[in-house]
């Protein structure tokens, strides 16, 4: 995530809520990703957590009701005041947002330093509510949240949990990981990918031998998961069909479990039919070429004997089954034969009518399950080699797709 947040200016506005302390963890994570953080706290927020804690974590002065500075005119852009902080921000996060602050923001009231800062910024705005369930569900709060969405705010929905009042219910601040995913999307939404349908398959298929055993492979699903995060960050509507989910994903990504090749075939074709426009399909899953006819019960070694013989049948080729006019097809190919791998990838590109093939040559330096990757991208018009973390590689693949689409336009 470091390259996503590197040198980005994130302004966090903290209102009066017991959940204020959770933003210390959020700031800590963002600082690890090399983001620049400034904080504004309302007077009520200061009652829950000392501004000193946020200053220590962010490395910057926390702006409060009592410390704005207007010593010189230059401070209007560089000083500690609501105008300077508002102009500094690349993106603004109001979290936690109390019912009172949400109501005031919706009405354009600016009677404290948090609200004046928010009113003065032209940066993108995200808001994360946190409050008692009854307060959240009240018609007034729901109307205020709807008004904020109409004004261009993006709401990071609260979650159900044990609340400070002792009740279980909706109103808890969103998980920090989810807040960070939404900040990333807010900073990097790209016009090419915004609201575009994207379907990604990941993991290795599992073909049953009997009711206990199955045949699979070493695919970790990490590169496919990184693709899902990258394309979500760029603004796409992502559906992820996988046998495994190795890392936490944004809640706005549709996660669909598939095990067998038949499962993948069914789910992917369903999603293609549902797509509002021609989708991109990234076939990163390692699907079995052959599958055994499954037994109805567990095989017993006492009955099988010393040797188990399986009769396997060729599975359906999911990538080939997708008509090229219904989707932009990006195939993935893992090979261990370095010398012949480019030929095999070119054959896939042509025979399966793909728009792009991502070739992954498996070596000791580039093994299954690693956190980094080296991919060779092949299209009908260009080739490209990319290396880095799997998330960096995913962004490179997305960038190559943009070039591909432009060539077709």
ZIUR-V243033 format. One record per run of one state. SS is the DSSP state (2 for helix, 1 for strand, 0 for the rest). FROM is the first residue (numbers start at 1). LEN is the number of residues. If there is no record, write none. Layout:
ss->SS from->FROM len->LEN
ss->SS from->FROM len->LEN
//
This chain:
ss->0 from->1 len->1
ss->2 from->2 len->4
ss->0 from->6 len->3
ss->1 from->9 len->6
ss->0 from->15 len->3
ss->2 from->18 len->15
ss->0 from->33 len->3
ss->1 from->36 len->6
ss->0 from->42 len->3
ss->2 from->45 len->4
ss->0 from->49 len->2
ss->2 from->51 len->8
ss->0 from->59 len->4
ss->1 from->63 len->1
ss->0 from->64 len->11
ss->2 from->75 len->4
ss->0 from->79 len->3
ss->2 from->82 len->7
ss->0 from->89 len->2
ss->1 from->91 len->7
ss->0 from->98 len->1
ss->2 from->99 len->9
ss->0 from->108 len->5
ss->2 from->113 len->8
ss->0 from->121 len->3
ss->1 from->124 len->6
ss->0 from->130 len->3
ss->2 from->133 len->5
ss->0 from->138 len->1
ss->2 from->139 len->12
ss->0 from->151 len->3
ss->1 from->154 len->2
ss->0 from->156 len->3
ss->1 from->159 len->4
ss->0 from->163 len->5
ss->1 from->168 len->5
ss->0 from->173 len->3
ss->2 from->176 len->13
ss->0 from->189 len->8
ss->1 from->197 len->6
ss->0 from->203 len->1
ss->1 from->204 len->1
ss->0 from->205 len->2
ss->1 from->207 len->2
ss->0 from->209 len->5
ss->1 from->214 len->2
ss->0 from->216 len->6
ss->2 from->222 len->12
ss->0 from->234 len->3
ss->1 from->237 len->6
ss->0 from->243 len->11
ss->1 from->254 len->4
ss->0 from->258 len->3
ss->2 from->261 len->14
ss->0 from->275 len->4
ss->1 from->279 len->5
ss->0 from->284 len->2
ss->1 from->286 len->1
ss->0 from->287 len->3
ss->1 from->290 len->3
ss->0 from->293 len->8
ss->2 from->301 len->4
ss->0 from->305 len->7
ss->1 from->312 len->3
ss->0 from->315 len->12
ss->1 from->327 len->9
ss->0 from->336 len->2
ss->2 from->338 len->14
ss->0 from->352 len->4
ss->1 from->356 len->6
ss->0 from->362 len->10
ss->1 from->372 len->8
ss->0 from->380 len->3
ss->1 from->383 len->7
ss->2 from->390 len->19
ss->0 from->409 len->1
//
